[in-house]
Amino acid sequence: MKNQKVKEVEAVKISILAVLADWLQGSESYFDPYNDGALESAIKHAKAEVKQEIGQMLGEILEMDVQQLEKTYMEIGEPKSELPF
């Protein structure tokens, strides 16, 4: 009974993360060409890009199987230059 409840909670968490990944990937910023200066526009554009990149990375993680996740987790101890991200 307890294991079933844990699995249900994990499934809900994964669903929520999948929705978050989709939302981040589809994230866009509103640019106001009349009131925003060049710096404001650049910041909004950069924020939108970062959201989309995070969404893509999260989506990739959610698509990994257990073996890929374990391999990636084991690589965390390696030097940053050898990591896939």
Disulfide bonds with the S-S distance in Angstrom:
none
